[in-house]
Amino acid sequence: MTTPQAAMRFGRELARTRKRAGITQEKLGGMLGASTSHMSNLERGHRSPALTLLPPLDEALGTGSRFQDLWDDLTGTGRPAWLDEIANAIQGASAVYEYQVLAFPAHFQTEAYSRALIRYGAPWLSSGEVESRVTERVARAERMAEAETPKLWLVMDESLLLRRYGGSEVTRAQLDHIAKLADRERVNLQVVPLDTPKHPGNSGAFRVIVTQDNPDAVYVESAREGQSVTESDEVAQHRMLFASLQGVALSPDSSIERVREEIKRLDKA
């Protein structure tokens, strides 16, 4: 089940429960510190619920842990809600427009780079769990590298090139991998320079995913959770934001050259 479908089922149940309790969207939103329009978007399936919203929602409606359990049932746990399900959505998309500032997307990662991110980003995982996630991620990345679709656009902040996840050797191999993908036009890559004075990417990472059979969706990420949005106005806003990022970024050719410059710098270190 894709995240948009999960959001629609969750929204229908939320609307039914709220109406049965005799509570308006405005009143429920006030109890949760959310706007009426936000509650309306949740009930229509135009937004997926933030994980932090679920406990207070259950408390406000007196439903125990019902909505927390429902979202787990629909998505398989909080993690798949914004990782596994997003990965599946990307696999079935026709185009993906992505902005990243902290790390290369999972579908562009080498094995060693993936292992460093997972191991040090989630130190509570056992070694077996780390390897299981690495294996799954690498398999997805290999399929994506060989596939012709979706069409992939990646705008990334230059600071990402300076991060050394896993050390210099791991970083060099990752940069070489992304340069090769860009060379053969598997990804259209652009880098936003560090010294850009009018940087439009200060709101964090996001993806716009375009599919043939479902509404276009935006996935907005934080370190702990993700949220899908299919409302046409917000999708259009993120398309505009992506275009703005492309406008201040280096050209694709110059971006590849910038990646190669960093590789050379690592070779000399």
C-alpha positions as CSV (number, residue, x, y, z in Angstrom):
1,M,0.0,0.0,0.0
2,T,1.4,3.4,-0.9
3,T,1.6,6.2,1.5
4,P,-1.2,8.3,-0.2
5,Q,-3.6,5.3,0.0
6,A,-2.7,4.9,3.7
7,A,-3.3,8.6,4.3
8,M,-6.7,8.4,2.6
9,R,-7.8,5.4,4.8
10,F,-6.5,7.1,7.9
11,G,-8.3,10.3,7.0
12,R,-11.7,8.6,6.5
13,E,-11.4,6.9,9.9
14,L,-10.4,10.2,11.5
15,A,-13.4,12.0,10.0
16,R,-15.8,9.3,11.0
17,T,-14.5,9.2,14.6
18,R,-14.5,13.0,15.0
19,K,-18.1,13.3,13.7
20,R,-19.3,10.5,16.0
21,A,-17.7,12.4,18.9
22,G,-19.5,15.6,17.9
23,I,-16.3,17.6,17.5
24,T,-15.8,20.0,14.7
25,Q,-12.6,20.2,12.7
26,E,-11.9,23.7,14.1
27,K,-12.3,22.5,17.7
28,L,-10.2,19.4,17.2
29,G,-7.5,21.4,15.5
30,G,-7.5,23.8,18.4
31,M,-7.0,21.0,20.8
32,L,-4.0,19.8,18.8
33,G,-2.5,23.2,18.0
34,A,-3.3,22.7,14.3
35,S,-5.3,24.8,11.8
36,T,-8.7,23.8,10.5
37,S,-7.3,23.5,7.0
38,H,-4.6,21.1,8.3
39,M,-7.3,18.9,9.8
40,S,-9.3,19.1,6.6
41,N,-6.3,18.0,4.6
42,L,-5.7,15.1,7.0
43,E,-9.3,13.9,6.7
44,R,-9.2,14.1,2.9
45,G,-6.0,12.2,2.7
46,H,-4.0,15.1,1.3
47,R,-1.6,14.8,4.2
48,S,-0.2,11.9,6.2
49,P,-0.2,12.5,9.9
50,A,3.1,13.5,11.6
51,L,4.1,10.8,14.1
52,T,4.1,13.4,16.9
53,L,0.5,14.2,16.2
54,L,-0.8,10.7,16.9
55,P,-0.6,10.5,20.7
56,P,-2.3,13.8,21.3
57,L,-5.0,12.9,18.7
58,D,-5.8,9.8,20.5
59,E,-6.0,11.7,23.8
60,A,-8.2,14.4,22.3
61,L,-10.7,11.9,20.9
62,G,-10.4,9.5,23.9
63,T,-9.4,6.6,21.7
64,G,-6.6,5.1,23.7
65,S,-3.9,4.3,21.1
66,R,-6.3,3.6,18.3
67,F,-4.9,6.1,15.8
68,Q,-1.3,5.2,16.6
69,D,-2.1,1.6,16.0
70,L,-4.1,2.3,12.9
71,W,-1.2,4.2,11.3
72,D,1.2,1.4,12.2
73,D,-1.2,-1.1,10.6
74,L,-1.5,1.0,7.5
75,T,2.2,1.6,7.0
76,G,3.9,-1.3,8.8
77,T,5.4,1.1,11.6
78,G,6.5,4.6,11.7
79,R,9.7,3.9,9.8
80,P,8.1,2.5,6.7
81,A,5.7,5.4,6.7
82,W,8.4,7.7,5.5
83,L,11.2,5.4,4.4
84,D,10.1,2.1,2.9
85,E,6.8,3.4,1.5
86,I,8.6,6.4,0.0
87,A,11.2,4.1,-1.5
88,N,8.4,2.0,-3.1
89,A,6.8,5.2,-4.4
90,I,10.1,6.3,-6.0
91,Q,10.5,2.9,-7.7
92,G,7.1,3.2,-9.3
93,A,7.3,6.9,-10.2
94,S,7.8,8.4,-13.7
95,A,9.9,11.3,-12.3
96,V,11.5,12.4,-9.0
97,Y,12.6,15.9,-8.2
98,E,14.7,15.9,-5.0
99,Y,16.6,18.4,-2.8
100,Q,19.0,17.1,-0.2
101,V,21.4,18.8,2.2
102,L,22.5,16.1,4.7
103,A,23.2,12.9,2.8
104,F,22.9,11.5,-0.7
105,P,19.5,9.8,-1.2
106,A,19.2,6.1,-0.4
107,H,18.8,5.2,-4.0
108,F,22.2,6.7,-4.9
109,Q,24.2,5.3,-2.0
110,T,27.1,2.8,-2.2
111,E,27.2,-0.1,0.3
112,A,29.9,1.4,2.5
113,Y,28.2,4.8,2.6
114,S,24.8,3.2,3.4
115,R,26.4,1.2,6.2
116,A,28.0,4.4,7.7
117,L,24.8,6.3,7.7
118,I,22.7,3.5,9.2
119,R,25.3,2.4,11.8
120,Y,26.1,5.8,13.2
121,G,22.7,7.4,12.6
122,A,20.9,4.6,14.5
123,P,23.4,3.3,17.1
124,W,20.7,1.3,18.9
125,L,20.5,-1.1,16.1
126,S,22.2,-4.5,16.4
127,S,24.9,-5.4,13.8
128,G,22.4,-7.9,12.3
129,E,19.8,-5.2,11.9
130,V,22.3,-2.8,10.4
131,E,23.4,-5.4,7.8
132,S,19.8,-6.2,7.0
133,R,19.0,-2.6,6.2
134,V,22.2,-2.1,4.3
135,T,21.4,-5.2,2.1
136,E,17.9,-3.9,1.4
137,R,19.1,-0.4,0.6
138,V,21.9,-1.5,-1.7
139,A,19.5,-3.8,-3.6
140,R,17.2,-0.8,-4.2
141,A,20.1,1.4,-5.3
142,E,21.4,-1.2,-7.7
143,R,18.0,-1.6,-9.3
144,M,17.6,2.2,-9.6
145,A,21.0,2.6,-11.1
146,E,20.2,0.1,-13.9
147,A,16.6,1.2,-14.5
148,E,15.6,3.8,-17.1
149,T,12.8,5.2,-15.0
150,P,12.0,7.2,-13.0
151,K,13.7,10.2,-14.4
152,L,15.8,11.6,-11.6
153,W,16.7,15.2,-10.8
154,L,18.8,15.9,-7.7
155,V,19.7,19.4,-6.4
156,M,22.0,19.2,-3.4
157,D,23.7,21.7,-1.2
158,E,27.5,21.9,-1.6
159,S,27.9,21.2,2.1
160,L,26.9,17.6,1.3
161,L,30.2,17.2,-0.6
162,L,32.2,18.2,2.5
163,R,30.7,15.6,4.8
164,R,32.8,12.5,5.5
165,Y,30.4,9.8,6.5
166,G,32.4,6.7,7.0
167,G,35.7,8.5,6.4
168,S,37.6,9.8,3.4
169,E,37.7,6.5,1.4
170,V,34.0,5.9,1.8
171,T,33.2,9.5,0.8
172,R,35.5,9.3,-2.2
173,A,33.8,6.1,-3.5
174,Q,30.4,7.7,-2.9
175,L,31.3,10.8,-4.9
176,D,32.8,8.8,-7.7
177,H,29.5,6.8,-7.8
178,I,27.3,9.9,-8.1
179,A,29.6,11.4,-10.7
180,K,29.4,8.2,-12.8
181,L,25.6,8.3,-12.5
182,A,25.5,11.9,-13.7
183,D,28.0,11.2,-16.5
184,R,25.7,8.7,-18.0
185,E,22.7,10.9,-17.4
186,R,21.0,8.5,-15.0
187,V,20.6,11.6,-12.8
188,N,20.5,15.2,-13.6
189,L,22.7,16.7,-10.8
190,Q,23.0,20.3,-9.7
191,V,25.0,21.7,-6.8
192,V,24.0,24.9,-4.9
193,P,27.2,26.7,-3.9
194,L,27.9,27.3,-0.2
195,D,28.2,31.1,-0.8
196,T,24.8,31.5,-2.5
197,P,23.4,34.7,-0.9
198,K,19.7,34.0,-1.8
199,H,19.5,30.4,-0.9
200,P,15.9,29.1,-1.2
201,G,16.7,25.7,0.4
202,N,16.5,26.6,4.0
203,S,13.3,24.7,4.7
204,G,15.0,21.3,4.5
205,A,15.0,18.2,2.3
206,F,12.0,17.3,0.1
207,R,11.0,15.2,-2.9
208,V,8.3,15.8,-5.5
209,I,7.3,12.4,-6.9
210,V,5.4,12.2,-10.1
211,T,3.4,9.1,-11.0
212,Q,0.9,8.3,-13.8
213,D,-1.7,6.6,-11.7
214,N,-1.8,8.7,-8.5
215,P,-1.7,12.4,-7.7
216,D,1.7,14.0,-7.6
217,A,3.1,13.9,-4.0
218,V,5.6,15.9,-1.9
219,Y,7.5,14.1,0.8
220,V,9.0,16.4,3.4
221,E,11.6,14.9,5.7
222,S,13.1,15.7,9.1
223,A,15.6,13.6,11.0
224,R,12.9,11.6,12.8
225,E,9.9,11.5,10.5
226,G,8.5,12.2,7.1
227,Q,5.2,13.4,5.8
228,S,3.4,13.1,2.5
229,V,1.4,15.8,0.9
230,T,-0.8,15.5,-2.2
231,E,-2.7,18.8,-1.9
232,S,-2.3,20.5,-5.3
233,D,-1.3,23.9,-3.9
234,E,1.5,22.6,-1.7
235,V,2.8,20.3,-4.5
236,A,2.9,23.4,-6.8
237,Q,4.7,25.4,-4.1
238,H,7.4,22.7,-3.8
239,R,7.7,22.5,-7.6
240,M,8.3,26.3,-7.5
241,L,10.8,25.8,-4.7
242,F,12.7,23.2,-6.7
243,A,12.8,25.5,-9.8
244,S,14.2,28.2,-7.5
245,L,16.9,25.9,-6.3
246,Q,17.8,24.9,-9.8
247,G,18.0,28.6,-10.7
248,V,20.7,29.3,-8.1
249,A,22.6,26.0,-8.6
250,L,25.5,25.3,-10.8
251,S,24.8,23.9,-14.2
252,P,24.8,20.1,-14.5
253,D,28.3,20.1,-16.2
254,S,29.7,22.5,-13.6
255,S,28.2,20.4,-10.8
256,I,29.9,17.2,-12.0
257,E,33.1,19.1,-12.2
258,R,32.6,20.3,-8.7
259,V,32.2,16.7,-7.5
260,R,35.3,15.7,-9.4
261,E,37.2,18.6,-7.7
262,E,36.2,17.2,-4.3
263,I,37.4,13.7,-5.4
264,K,40.8,15.1,-6.3
265,R,41.0,16.9,-3.0
266,L,40.3,13.6,-1.2
267,D,43.0,11.8,-3.3
268,K,45.6,14.3,-2.1
269,A,44.6,14.1,1.5
